[in-house]
Amino acid sequence: MPIPYVTINPSRPLNYGRYLVDSFQGLAMLEPEGVYTITRTYYRNRCIRLDAHLDRLEESSRLSGVPIALDRASLRSGLRQLLEYAGFPETRFRITIPFNDPSTVILAGELLAAMPESLSQNGVPVATCAGSRSLPRAKRNAWLHQRQKIRDSLPPGCYEGLIRNDEGQILEGLSSNFYGIQAGRLLTAEDGILHGITRSIVLELAAKELPVDLHPVATTMIPSLDEAFLTSSSRAVVPIVSIDEHPIGSGLPGSCTRKLADGYRKWVEENLELI
């Protein structure tokens, strides 16, 4: 299904069209270098913390040496028109600022595929992988090309790759944030990662349940983890049941992970905003 898009530029009328690709991964190969953010709708025209995504978009651009100030009212208006033009029941949408034309905002949408219930119920296997991102706090689409090469090297059946640094610390997923639970405390990296919007919500919720330690999980700790999970805006909380073929805890999603997943779903319902 071609990807619908709308471009916004204060000096030109809105431009509508469809990219002849069927996924955001394919779109990444077409778009000029720039910064971006991705999130999803709920009930067709609602979302959560859109301004936080836009704050991070401005920060990513500033860190990349191309400072911008978004016209948020125009951007929200353009998003509403994109959603109407796309006509999807639920939309995963992407906002891109190209470095070669930072006054232009590119909005694109794809049909949001519901995450299979089996992933929440049974959890997923993941694997660690070597990798690094320049300017990890900036969400740049150049990383999409790098991570695809890493993803192609993952073992068959692996749901996500977890980036480990030279010290053997697990920083984040290729397209997610990563967390481990050991001895009643939650561990997750603070430095050298992209600070996900879903991550910020989950950390608020987790702090009410158990101590939060903003330090990365070392690969040597994998056998002693009681639980592990990942988060992203499109997938929410996904339990991890094995890392590098080592079972995590009982090999099933843990009670704390399930509680956080339930808490996140409730938080979303209580904090939805109209786009």
DOMAR-417496 format. One record per residue (C-alpha): residue in one letter; x, z, y. Coordinates in pm, whole numbers, padded with zeros to 5 digits, always signed. Layout:
BEGIN
AXZY/...
***
This chain:
BEGIN
M+00000+00000+00000/P+00163-00106+00330/I+00257+00183+00559/P+00049+00190+00882/Y+00231+00270+01205/V+00170+00321+01575/T+00443+00310+01837/I+00418+00491+02171/N+00618+00395+02479/P+00514+00495+02834/S+00594+00147+02964/R+00399-00044+02697/P+00054-00034+02534/L+00015+00132+02195/N+00137-00098+01920/Y-00032-00097+01578/G+00095-00255+01260/R+00181-00209+00893/Y+00527-00202+00740/L+00552-00408+00423/V+00681-00111+00223/D+00479+00134+00017/S+00665+00462+00075/F+00855+00654+00339/Q+01170+00612+00131/G+01134+00235+00168/L+01057+00278+00537/A+01383+00469+00585/M+01570+00151+00494/L+01397-00037+00779/E+01391+00207+01067/P+01678+00230+01318/E+01895+00542+01313/G+01730+00840+01474/V+01569+01180+01420/Y+01241+01247+01247/T+01001+01503+01111/I+00741+01483+00835/T+00433+01692+00771/R+00079+01650+00639/T-00284+01673+00737/Y-00552+01905+00603/Y-00919+01803+00617/R-00811+01464+00755/N-00731+01566+01115/R-00583+01916+01101/C-00229+02040+01053/I-00017+02353+01094/R+00254+02429+01349/L+00278+02078+01488/D+00451+02209+01801/A+00718+02369+01579/H+00783+02026+01426/L+00808+01876+01776/D+01040+02156+01891/R+01268+02079+01596/L+01249+01707+01672/E+01371+01772+02027/E+01642+02006+01898/S+01756+01749+01640/S+01782+01485+01910/R+01972+01719+02145/L+02218+01816+01870/S+02270+01444+01805/G+02361+01383+02169/V+02037+01206+02263/P+01827+01467+02447/I+01456+01392+02479/A+01144+01559+02618/L+00836+01457+02425/D+00505+01386+02595/R+00311+01600+02350/A-00036+01510+02473/S+00034+01138+02431/L+00197+01199+02094/R-00104+01393+01964/S-00334+01120+02093/G-00124+00860+01914/L-00136+01064+01593/R-00515+01081+01608/Q-00527+00705+01645/L-00282+00660+01358/L-00499+00874+01130/E-00809+00676+01221/Y-00625+00346+01172/A-00481+00454+00837/G-00813+00586+00706/F-00660+00803+00433/P-00844+01109+00296/E-00526+01307+00365/T-00212+01173+00531/R+00155+01250+00510/F+00281+01147+00852/R+00621+01090+01000/I+00737+01101+01362/T+01062+00917+01441/I+01265+00890+01762/P+01515+00600+01739/F+01850+00657+01905/N+01860+00300+02036/D+01527+00347+02220/P+01460+00721+02263/S+01166+00661+02497/T+00974+00518+02200/V+00799+00732+01939/I+00727+00575+01601/L+00437+00728+01407/A+00385+00628+01045/G+00153+00752+00772/E+00120+00728+00397/L-00149+00845+00160/L-00078+01208+00070/A-00059+01232-00306/A-00192+01563-00432/M+00075+01768-00607/P-00015+01791-00976/E-00158+02132-01062/S+00074+02140-01364/L+00377+02176-01131/S+00232+02491-00977/Q+00126+02630-01312/N+00434+02540-01517/G+00709+02512-01256/V+00983+02250-01232/P+01341+02200-01352/V+01607+02138-01088/A+01982+02074-01086/T+02264+02157-00848/C+02465+01877-00695/A+02758+01840-00459/G+02672+01712-00114/S+02686+01786+00255/R+02508+01684+00571/S+02667+01646+00909/L+02470+01851+01162/P+02252+02022+00901/R+02024+02169+01171/A+01934+01815+01285/K+01679+01618+01084/R+01833+01270+01100/N+01719+00973+00898/A+02079+00879+00812/W+02056+01163+00558/L+01778+00974+00374/H+02028+00708+00268/Q+02282+00969+00154/R+02037+01181-00041/Q+01894+00885-00230/K+02236+00815-00377/I+02262+01180-00484/R+01907+01176-00624/D+01985+00870-00833/S+02265+01066-01004/L+02046+01362-01108/P+01967+01419-01478/P+01650+01256-01613/G+01341+01469-01559/C+01499+01671-01277/Y+01242+01741-01006/E+01482+01817-00720/G+01852+01842-00647/L+01993+02161-00495/I+02292+02112-00268/R+02585+02341-00343/N+02885+02376-00114/D+03253+02398-00207/E+03221+02777-00247/G+02952+02734-00514/Q+02666+02850-00289/I+02325+02685-00313/L+02221+02585+00038/E+01897+02384+00016/G+01718+02112-00175/L+01761+01743-00102/S+01419+01753+00067/S+01327+02120+00054/N+01441+02477+00115/F+01552+02692-00178/Y+01500+03061-00260/G+01602+03294-00541/I+01467+03639-00630/Q+01704+03887-00788/A+01658+04262-00840/G+01357+04277-00611/R+01503+04092-00313/L+01460+03738-00190/L+01775+03539-00111/T+01793+03216+00085/A+02062+03049+00294/E+02048+03079+00672/D+02352+02872+00778/G+02432+02513+00693/I+02070+02418+00627/L+01771+02258+00795/H+01529+02533+00893/G+01202+02411+00745/I+00871+02485+00914/T+00722+02596+00582/R+01031+02813+00532/S+00955+03003+00853/I+00602+03082+00732/V+00714+03181+00383/L+00980+03415+00520/E+00717+03586+00737/L+00496+03634+00431/A+00783+03738+00203/A+00902+04008+00444/K+00574+04192+00381/E+00637+04198+00005/L+01010+04247-00056/P+01347+04267+00123/V+01467+03930+00254/D+01843+03867+00238/L+01947+03563+00443/H+02242+03476+00224/P+02269+03190-00024/V+02238+03222-00400/A+02573+03156-00569/T+02571+02933-00874/T+02724+03222-01070/M+02403+03417-01003/I+02173+03161-01165/P+02156+03338-01508/S+02059+03666-01339/L+01782+03531-01115/D+01436+03667-01191/E+01253+03390-01005/A+01325+03086-00792/F+01121+02840-00589/L+01142+02570-00325/T+00928+02485-00024/S+00847+02185+00193/S+00570+02089+00433/S+00411+01841+00192/R+00450+02046-00128/A+00411+02406-00005/V+00559+02651-00263/V+00686+02503-00593/P+00809+02741-00868/I+01144+02663-01031/V+01177+02747-01401/S+01529+02620-01471/I+01845+02536-01279/D+02110+02323-01447/E+01917+02384-01773/H+01951+02764-01737/P+01603+02925-01766/I+01500+03135-01468/G+01354+03471-01573/S+01101+03417-01851/G+01112+03040-01800/L+00768+03053-01634/P+00666+03089-01268/G+00713+03453-01166/S+00455+03689-01018/C+00622+03710-00676/T+00640+03331-00646/R+00273+03302-00738/K+00182+03567-00482/L+00376+03388-00210/A+00214+03056-00305/D-00132+03214-00283/G-00041+03383+00044/Y+00082+03054+00189/R-00241+02875+00097/K-00442+03152+00263/W-00219+03145+00573/V-00273+02768+00604/E-00651+02802+00589/E-00642+03066+00860/N-00405+02877+01093/L-00516+02516+01090/E-00520+02335+01423/L-00680+02009+01532/I-00431+01732+01594/
***
